[in-house]
């Protein structure tokens, strides 16, 4: 992603709900991070998290079938 310089030595955070957090330093500078959206986007775009989930399921499952329609059948 993007590189952001941020003084984290004196940072407080607020949970905004829905996986969103706002981090604020003593200078009043803040950033908001939305974790849930990032994870969901990664899975939807078949990124590293998606690959890891499939790897875990594939290595610890009896049968994993790709239904070729965006769904899988796990037995």
C-alpha positions in Angstrom: 0.0 0.0 0.0 0.9 3.6 0.7 3.8 4.6 3.0 2.6 7.0 5.7 5.0 8.7 8.2 3.3 8.9 11.5 4.7 9.5 15.1 3.4 6.4 16.9 5.3 7.0 20.1 2.4 8.8 21.7 -0.6 7.4 19.8 -4.1 6.7 21.0 -6.7 4.9 19.0 -10.5 4.8 18.8 -12.5 1.8 17.6 -15.1 3.2 15.2 -16.9 -0.1 14.8 -17.1 -2.3 11.7 -13.3 -2.9 11.7 -12.5 0.8 11.5 -9.9 2.4 13.8 -8.7 6.0 14.1 -5.1 6.5 15.4 -4.3 10.0 16.7 -0.9 11.2 17.9 -0.1 14.0 20.3 0.2 16.5 17.5 -3.4 15.9 16.6 -2.6 14.1 13.4 -4.8 11.1 12.7 -5.2 8.2 10.3 -8.1 5.9 9.9 -7.6 2.2 9.1 -10.5 -0.1 8.1 -9.3 -3.6 8.6 -12.4 -5.5 7.6 -12.7 -3.8 4.2 -9.0 -4.5 3.5 -9.4 -8.2 4.3 -12.7 -8.5 2.4 -11.2 -6.8 -0.6 -8.2 -9.0 -0.5 -10.4 -12.1 -0.5 -12.6 -10.8 -3.2 -9.6 -9.9 -5.4 -8.0 -13.3 -4.7 -5.0 -11.9 -2.9 -2.6 -13.4 -0.4 -5.3 -13.9 2.3 -7.5 -15.7 -0.2 -4.6 -17.9 -1.2 -3.8 -18.7 2.4 -7.4 -19.6 3.2 -7.5 -22.0 0.2 -4.1 -23.5 1.3 -5.3 -24.2 4.8 -8.6 -25.7 3.6 -6.8 -27.7 0.9 -4.2 -29.1 3.3 -6.6 -29.9 6.1 -9.6 -31.1 4.1 -10.7 -34.4 2.7 -12.1 -32.9 -0.5 -12.3 -29.3 -1.8 -14.0 -28.9 -5.1 -14.0 -25.6 -7.1 -17.5 -25.3 -8.6 -16.2 -22.8 -11.2 -18.9 -20.3 -10.2 -17.2 -18.5 -7.3 -18.2 -21.2 -4.8 -16.5 -24.3 -3.4 -17.8 -27.5 -1.9 -15.9 -28.8 1.1 -16.5 -32.3 2.2 
